[in-house]
Amino acid sequence: MQRWTSQAMALPPRTSWQRADLEFEGVEHDGASFVMHIFLNNPDADAATPRTAEQRYAGYLTVFAHGDCWGDVGHCDIPEPVSAFDRRPPHPLVPFDATLEITEPLQALSETTGPEGTGEITVTVLAFNEADETDGVLRFKELTLLTYA
């Protein structure tokens, strides 16, 4: 298991949003496939932590990854775009964005601060795979909390 915990993020007032998403930007998928289990305001979550609302479990994302590269040297290197007008599909290993809808878990946290109150949240991600080769399996550029009115 690999654990990653975010810095504290501002929680907008509950009256200002109807839906909330966590967006993992630039997720790398050039290694082993893995599952990300996400907890809110539970930095001590581990493999034994129940995935329940009481433990502030927000959900999971599955990343079906490429696995080892079996081609010749440079085969799996992501090439630079030829031009802005290149209409070919992107290379299969280009990092992608993954979104998890967390409206209900975030509403539950918001209720503890009151409808007008603001607070902070941290996001803890536990990354697992069957091969138990999880050192460095979770790699992404940025995590963003998105709320929608």
CORWO-V796173 format. One record per residue. N is the residue number from 1. RES is the residue in three letters. SS is DSSP state (a for helix, b for strand, c for the rest). PHI is phi in whole degrees, -180 to 180 (* if undefined). Layout:
N/RES/SS/PHI, N/RES/SS/PHI
This chain:
1/MET/c/*, 2/GLN/b/-113, 3/ARG/b/-112, 4/TRP/b/-138, 5/THR/b/-125, 6/SER/c/-77, 7/GLN/c/-72, 8/ALA/c/-65, 9/MET/b/-117, 10/ALA/b/-67, 11/LEU/b/-100, 12/PRO/c/-67, 13/PRO/c/-56, 14/ARG/a/-60, 15/THR/a/-73, 16/SER/a/-98, 17/TRP/c/-146, 18/GLN/c/-115, 19/ARG/b/-141, 20/ALA/b/-138, 21/ASP/b/-132, 22/LEU/b/-104, 23/GLU/b/-116, 24/PHE/b/-92, 25/GLU/b/-97, 26/GLY/b/69, 27/VAL/b/-71, 28/GLU/c/-83, 29/HIS/c/-140, 30/ASP/c/-96, 31/GLY/c/-114, 32/ALA/c/-81, 33/SER/c/-66, 34/PHE/b/-156, 35/VAL/b/-118, 36/MET/b/-108, 37/HIS/b/-101, 38/ILE/b/-115, 39/PHE/b/-121, 40/LEU/b/-106, 41/ASN/c/50, 42/ASN/c/-142, 43/PRO/c/-68, 44/ASP/c/-92, 45/ALA/c/-58, 46/ASP/c/-143, 47/ALA/c/-60, 48/ALA/c/-88, 49/THR/c/-69, 50/PRO/c/-62, 51/ARG/c/-91, 52/THR/c/-130, 53/ALA/a/-63, 54/GLU/a/-64, 55/GLN/a/-92, 56/ARG/c/62, 57/TYR/b/-74, 58/ALA/b/-102, 59/GLY/b/140, 60/TYR/b/-142, 61/LEU/b/-130, 62/THR/b/-108, 63/VAL/b/-113, 64/PHE/c/-86, 65/ALA/c/-97, 66/HIS/c/-77, 67/GLY/c/83, 68/ASP/c/-65, 69/CYS/c/-87, 70/TRP/c/-102, 71/GLY/c/-84, 72/ASP/c/-70, 73/VAL/c/-56, 74/GLY/c/88, 75/HIS/c/-58, 76/CYS/c/-99, 77/ASP/c/-72, 78/ILE/c/-81, 79/PRO/c/-76, 80/GLU/c/-71, 81/PRO/c/-60, 82/VAL/c/-70, 83/SER/c/-161, 84/ALA/c/-67, 85/PHE/c/-100, 86/ASP/c/-67, 87/ARG/c/-98, 88/ARG/c/-69, 89/PRO/c/-64, 90/PRO/c/-67, 91/HIS/c/-58, 92/PRO/c/-61, 93/LEU/c/-100, 94/VAL/c/-62, 95/PRO/c/-56, 96/PHE/b/-124, 97/ASP/b/-102, 98/ALA/b/-122, 99/THR/b/-120, 100/LEU/b/-119, 101/GLU/b/-78, 102/ILE/c/-127, 103/THR/a/-56, 104/GLU/a/-65, 105/PRO/a/-61, 106/LEU/a/-72, 107/GLN/a/-61, 108/ALA/a/-62, 109/LEU/a/-68, 110/SER/a/-63, 111/GLU/a/-65, 112/THR/c/-75, 113/THR/c/-103, 114/GLY/c/88, 115/PRO/c/-64, 116/GLU/c/-98, 117/GLY/c/-74, 118/THR/c/-120, 119/GLY/b/-155, 120/GLU/b/-130, 121/ILE/b/-129, 122/THR/c/-119, 123/VAL/b/-116, 124/THR/b/-114, 125/VAL/b/-115, 126/LEU/b/-110, 127/ALA/b/-107, 128/PHE/b/-126, 129/ASN/c/-144, 130/GLU/c/-66, 131/ALA/c/-75, 132/ASP/c/59, 133/GLU/c/-102, 134/THR/c/-101, 135/ASP/c/-65, 136/GLY/c/79, 137/VAL/c/-71, 138/LEU/c/-91, 139/ARG/c/-137, 140/PHE/c/-153, 141/LYS/c/-82, 142/GLU/b/-156, 143/LEU/b/-116, 144/THR/b/-128, 145/LEU/b/-94, 146/LEU/b/-112, 147/THR/b/-123, 148/TYR/b/-127, 149/ALA/c/-79
